[in-house]
Amino acid sequence: MQRQPRRSAEPLAQWSSLVNEWCGPMEITADRRTFANGILSVQEYGRVRVSIIQADAHTATHRPTSSAQPDKIYLFMPLEGEFTLREFAGEVHVGPRELIMVDTARPYRMRVDAPIRFMAVRVPHLLVGLSPNCTQALSGTVWSGQTGVPAMVASALHAIAGHMDAPKGVAAESMGLTVAGLLTSLFAERLQAAKTDGRSARQLQFISMQAYLRDHLSDPSLSPLSVAKHFRVSLRYLQLLFAEHDQSPARWIRTERLERCRADLLNPTFANLTVAAIGERWGFYGASHFTRMFREHFGEPPSAVRGGRDQDDSSDESRLLHTG
């Protein structure tokens, strides 16, 4: 789907409008005499949004507002050119195959001195097991995408950049979970290096718990109590750990199971299974109970998702938004 901005508006004003619509509250400044080009290509992979931004020299300043929901993390990687990022009191330069993370819960400023093309991967805090209280330990330092886990992440993002509109429907959901898993590994590796910090240690424990839960979502005996026993912590401690992310263990399990059910309903491979059978695959027993939980979470019954599968798959394409 392509959106054509108003041609009567100047390029900088158009670019500012697009960035604010798709990237949240940002103040965009540039030389109006020289800024002529801004292109934003957006693809949704489930709960993960991947964007490729191409623009002339400009500065983007993010200041969280009380009305916004600061529950997202961005990972930036230049594809061509470089930018300078200022967060807290420090300033770092980021070039091709280098990665840096920012948290929308905090202010930051990106300065681009020459035309650039870069990727921005947006994920919810909870999907990668982080809270705004701990992301400060991950900010302000550049990952070099030449070796180790950062190289794996950089290579994957480069591959996605070349095939932005490839996955459709349930494949896009799976792609989002894969990208989120790579980012979780990237963040966990740095937190591991700072494990002497109590907050970082709790975040690592939370990430481990999320991995365990995702591996056991289909187990009908999975419960907050069974998780607490597995990790040898009290149920109260488990609840407090999830409360740091504005969640409860039970709600997290229910939400992830519902997301898996929705993916199965969209997947033609499971077209022979009844709605109730798909619910049972992920721990929901009783068709009426599953339908009620599903409707409360997604705003529509499971049958509506299955009925609209073909339409969803055909319309899930990247959006190209540009100035000019």
N, C-alpha and C positions, 0 to 999 in steps of 0.2 A: 504494500500500500504506500503510495506516495502522497505527501502533502505539499502543496504549492503555497508558500507564504505570499503575502500581499506584495506585489511588485512596487507599489508606491512607497513602501517603507525603506529606509536606508539599510544596507547590509548589516551594520553593527546592531541596530535596533532589532532586526529580524533574528540575528544570532542570539542576542540577549534573551529574547522571548522564547526561542527554542530550548536554550540551555535551562532556563528556569522551569519550563514545562516538563522536561524530561529528566533533569538532574537535580531538581530541588532549588531552594532559594540561593541564588548566586548574583553577585554584583559584577557585571562585565564592563571592563573599560578597555579602550584602545584608541589609536589615532584614527579618527573618522575619515581622514583623507586617504589612508592607505588600506584600511580593512575592507576587503571585498569578497572574501570567501569563507563560508562556514558550512560544513556538511556533517550531519549526525546520522549514522546508520545504527539502528537499534534492533536487537533480536532478544526475545524472551525465551528462556529455557526453564520453564517451570517457575521456581522462585528466584532464579538467577537471571539478571539482565546483563547482556553484553552489548557494549556500544563501541563503535569506531568513530572517533572524532577527528575531523580534518579542518584546520582553521588557520587563518593568518595570525600574526602576532597580536596578543591580547593578554589581559590579566583577569582571572576569575577569582573572586573572593567569596568564600562561604562563611556565613555567620548564622548559626542555628537560631531559630525563632521559637517562641513559646507555642505557636500554633502548629508547627511542623512536628512530625514524628521522627525523631533522630534515632532510628532503629536500623540503620544500614551502614555497611562498610564498603568502601571502594578500593579496588586494587588497580593501580594505573601502570601501564607499560607502553613507553614510546615505541612506535614502529618505524617512524622516520622523524628525525629532529630530536629536540630535547626541551625540557622545561625545568624551571626552578620552583620548588615547593617550600613554602614557609609554614611551619606549624610550631606552636609554643614560641620559644625564643630562637629556634634554630632554622637554618636554611640549607637545603641540599639540592644538588643538581642531579637530574635523572635523564639518562640517555637510552638508546635502543638496547633491548634485551636486559634492561634493568627494571626492577619492580619496586613499588612503594605503596604502602597502605595508608588510607586516611579514614577517619571515623566521622560520620555526619553529626555525631553528638558534639563535636568540637569544631572551632573555627580553623580554617586553613586558607592559604592563598597560593594559587598556581600562576606563575608568570611565564608566558611564551614569548620569546624575543624574535622568533622567525617562524615561517610556516611550519606546521607540525601535523603529524598523523599519529594518533595513539589510541590504545584500547583502555576502556574503563569497565571493570567487572564489578557489578553491584550485587551484594548478598546480604540477607538479614543477619544480624548478630547471632541469633539463635541457631541458624542453619549451620554455622561453623563453630558453634560452641563458645562464643565469646560474649562478654558483656562490656558496655562502655567503660566500666571501672577498671578493666584490665588492658584495654587496647593501647593505652599510653605506652606500655612496654614494647609495643610492636611498631610504633610510629616514629618517624623521623630518621630511620635508617634504611638505606637502600639495599635490596637483595640483588646480587649480581647473578644474572641468569646464565651463567657459564658452566656451573657444576652442581651436582647434588639435586636436592628437591627443587630449588629455584630454577635450575635448568629444565627440569621436567615440566614445571608450570609454564615457563616461558615458551617452550616448544609446543605445548598444548594450545596456548593462546595464539601463537603464530598460525597453527593449523586451523583453528577456529576462524581467525581473521580472513583466511583464504576461502572459507566455505561457510560464511555466516548463515545462509538460508538452507543449509543441507538438512538438518533434522526437522521432522514434522511430528505433530501429535505426541504420542507417548514416547517417541524417540527423543523429542526435545526435553521432556521431563527427565529422562535418564541422563541426557547430556548435562542438565543442570546439576543433578546430584553428583556426577563425575567431577565437574568443575568445582563444586563446593567441597568435595572430598580432597581435591588437590590443594585448595586454599587452606583447608583445615590442617593438612600435613605441613604446609609452609609455615603457618602460624604456630603450630604445636612445636616445631623444631626450634623456633626462636624462644618460645616460652620455656622449653626444656633447658635452654642455656641460662635462663634466669630463674631456675626452679628454687633458688634459695629465697626468693621473694614469696611470701605466703600467698599473696593474691594470684601470682602466676601458677603456683602449685595447685591451687583450687581450680583454676581454669583448665589445667592439664587433666585433673581428675574428672572434671565435667565433660571434657572432650572424650575421655576414655569411656565414661558412662554412656554418652550418646552413641559411640561406636558399638558398645555391647547391646544397647537397646535396639538399634537398627538391625543387628544380626539376629535378634530374637523376637522381632515383632510378630512373627507368625505363631509363636508359642502361646497357647491360650493361658498358660499358667504365669505368664509375665505380669508382674505387678510391682508397684513401688517397694513393697516389703521384700519381694524376691531379689530385686536389684540391690537393696540395702544389704541383704544377707550376702549376696555375691561379693560386694565390695567391702564387706566387714565394717560397715558404718551403721549408725543408728538411723531409723526412719526419720527422726527429727532433723538430723544433719543433712540427709538427702533432700528433704523438703526445703531447708534453708539454702542449700546449694542451688536448687532450681529457682528459688525465690529471687536470687540475685539476677535472674533473667526474666523476672516477672512471669514466671511459669510455676506450675506444680508438676511433679512427676507423672501423675495420672493424666493430666491434660496433655502433656507432651506426648505420651504414648498414644492417647486417643487421636491426636492431630496427625501424627506420623502414620498411624494405621489408616486413617481416612484418606490421606494423600496416596498411599499405596493402593487403596481400593479404587480411587478415582483413576489412577494410572491403568489398572487392570480393566476398568470399564471402557477406557479409551483404546485398549489394545485388542486388535482383531484376533489375536491368538486365543483370547479367552471368550470369544463370542459364543461358544457352546455352553458356557457356564451360566447358571441363573444368577440374578443379582444377589440372592441370599447366599449362594455358594461362594461368590466373590467376597462377601462380607465375612463368611466363616474362614476363608483363607487367611484373614488378618485379625481373627479373634473376636468378631462380632457374631454372636449367636442369637438367632431369632430375626426374621425378615423385618418385622415392624420396628424392632429396636434399632437395627442397622439403618433403616430408612430414616428414622427420626434423627439419629445422630448425624447422618449424612446431610440431611436437609438443614439442620441447625448450623452446620459448619459451612456448607457451600451455597445455601440459599435455594437449592433445588433438589429434587429426589434423584436417586441413582439412575432410575430409568430415563430421566431426561438427559443425563450425561451420555448414556449408552446410545440413546436415540439420535443425539447430535454429533456422534463420533465422526462420521464422514465429513460433515460440514466443518468441524473443528480442525480436522487434519488438512483440508484443502485451503483453509483461510489463514493458517499459521505461518505467515511469511514475514520476512524482515521489513522494517519500515525505514525508508530513506527520506530524511528531512534535511532541507538545505535552504540557504539564503540565495539571493540573486534574482 
